[in-house]
Amino acid sequence: MCTSVTFLSETGDNFLARTMDFDFDLDGRPVVIPRHQHFNSDAGKDGYDTKLAFVGAGRNIGNYILVDGVNERGLSGAALYFSNEASYANQIKSDQTNIASHEVLNWLLGNADSCEDAADLIKKLNVVNVPIKLLGKVVPLHWILSDRYGDCRVLEIRADGVHYLKNPVGVMTNSPDFDWHLKNLNNYTELQPNPHPDRDYSGYRISSFGPGNGALGMPGDYTSVSRFVRTAFMRQYTISAQSKDAVNVLSHILNSVEIPKGVKLKENGDSDYTQYRSYMDSSRLTYYMQPYDNQTISRVVLTEELMDKSEPIEFPLNHEQTYHVLN
């Protein structure tokens, strides 16, 4: 449920993209959160404040909750499901920022200038074990962050503490933990874009049936483990491009992990599918959204006018299933 990947263009601009895979219709749409906002928190009466503007996919459920986005300093991020691994605090701590898991991304994008800056903020963070009203349960999440300098990190809060990790491969999916995914890549050292050489078996020569055999053994299912390997391979070998073509390149990379309705069913029969893809440009402060029912990619740009608004602004679907676009 969800895949994320970074991409550094030939012209040095950094992008973050993700699929949002879920069985419950989240009804997300582009939302701009202006500067200097106060949010009530499900974790306690004090709530939390943000100073930076950001844009991403979200929904108003009493407060605006965003699940991905990019802020005015070029820090982008996404929240991904982390079932059976996430572990949060049961009590509020008076000397820390106490928020729920579904509020973490808002707080980070609203206050951090970069991945390095986020490292200092995270020391003051206490994620509390409280449910989100929309689902009626605590949402187990981990987070990927990427900034305009090309730095990429993963934040995981597990039973043994807070882990804020360098992400050398620029990819994240779901459980198991991120360190496990990195180690698992060691099982796929044979993957390559070029063909494997012919082999000789006691004088009998064998050849492949054509180009592409270098990727034989790459997992093709929709588990988080397989999606991680597949996306890491695609990111590594996809030909780079200029910034103007980066979203198109990322769209092709995510094609390999997009989940159509009906091909990934849960035990209760619900279909887990890719509700949308998003693409975040850290240099141009632009958020792109590509919904399942309409593959048209639309964008919202963080302008000074939007960043200085007094209240959040959303860009909902219209009756033709397209997004309002702000150029």
Salt bridges, closest charged atoms under 4 A:
ASP13 OD2 - ARG284 NH1 2.99
ASP23 OD2 - LYS266 NZ 3.47
ASP27 OD2 - ARG29 NH2 2.77
ASP42 OD2 - HIS102 NE2 2.84
ASP42 OD1 - LYS133 NZ 2.64
ASP46 OD1 - LYS45 NZ 3.38
ASP49 OD1 - HIS38 ND1 2.61
ASP68 OD2 - ARG18 NH1 2.80
GLU72 OE2 - ARG35 NE 3.01
GLU103 OE2 - HIS102 NE2 3.91
ASP113 OD1 - ARG73 NH1 2.81
GLU116 OE1 - ARG153 NH2 2.88
ASP120 OD1 - LYS123 NZ 3.58
ASP151 OD2 - ARG153 NH2 3.02
ASP151 OD1 - LYS166 NZ 3.37
GLU156 OE2 - HIS142 ND1 2.89
GLU156 OE1 - ARG158 NH1 2.48
ASP160 OD1 - ARG158 NE 3.97
ASP160 OD1 - HIS163 NE2 2.78
ASP198 OD2 - ARG205 NE 3.67
ASP245 OD2 - LYS244 NZ 3.18
GLU258 OE1 - ARG277 NH2 2.64
ASP272 OD2 - LYS264 NZ 3.12
ASP281 OD2 - ARG284 NH1 3.40
GLU304 OE1 - ARG35 NH1 3.32
GLU305 OE2 - LYS309 NZ 3.95
ASP308 OD1 - ARG35 NH1 2.69
GLU314 OE2 - ARG29 NH1 2.37
